[in-house]
Amino acid sequence: MLFFGLLDTYLMIYILAAIVPAIVLLVMVYRKDKVEPEPVGLIMSLIGFGILAALISIVLETLAEKLLPVFIRPDNPYYTIFFAFLGVAVIEEGTKFFFLGKRTWRDWNFNYSFDGIVYAVSVSLGFAAFENVGYVFNYGLTVAPTRAVLAIPGHMSFAIFMGLFYGKAKAAADRQEHSLCVFYNILAYVSAVFCHGVYDSCAMIGTEKSQVVFLIFVIAMFIVAFTTIQLESKHDHRV
C-alpha cells in the first residue's frame, strides 16, 4: 500500500508540474475577459480540442519526419528550418486552428472581439499542457522549469496572435465583409505559424548565434503578446 501511495504521489507531482503553468496562464487570460466572460463549459471543451489537436499532430509530425527528407536532404543546412516550419509549426498551428474554428465560429457566445483570444489560448494551452506532460514524464522534472518559462508561454503567445486576427475575422464576417474575413483568418493562421516556426528553428539549430536570436525573439514576442492582451481586453467590443 505504501508503494502505491508513493507512486500516486510521484505521478501527481509530475502531472502538476506539467499542467499548472498552463492553468495559471489560462486563468490569467480568462480573467482579462471582463465584459462578458465565456462559459466554463465552452472553455473546457476547447481545452479538450487542444488535447485532440496534440494527438493528431503527433501522427502528422511522424509522417512529416518521414516525408520531408524525400524533398530536402537532412544534411542540407536549411533542413532544420524547413522541418521547424513545415514539420512542426504548420501542423501544430493547423490542428489548433482547425478545432478552434470547428468549435467556436458559429457559437453564439462568440460575440466580442476578445473572445477570439480567449478561445485560441484555451485550445493552445490544452495542447501545451498535454505536450508538457509527455516532456516531463520522458525527461524528468528538470525540464519543467524551462518549459514553464519558455514553451508554455510560447504556445500562449502564438495563440494570442491567432486569436487577435480570428476575432477580427469574425467581426468582418458579421459585417458581411467576406474578403476581409478570409484575409484575417489567413493572417490568424500565418502569424501563429511564423512565430512558432521561428521559435522552433532557433531552438532546434542550437548554435550560439541561434540562441541569441532565440532569446531576443522570445523576449520581443512575449512583450508584444502580453501588451496585446492588455490592449484588447481594455478595448473589447462587440463583433
Disulfide bonds with the S-S distance in Angstrom:
none
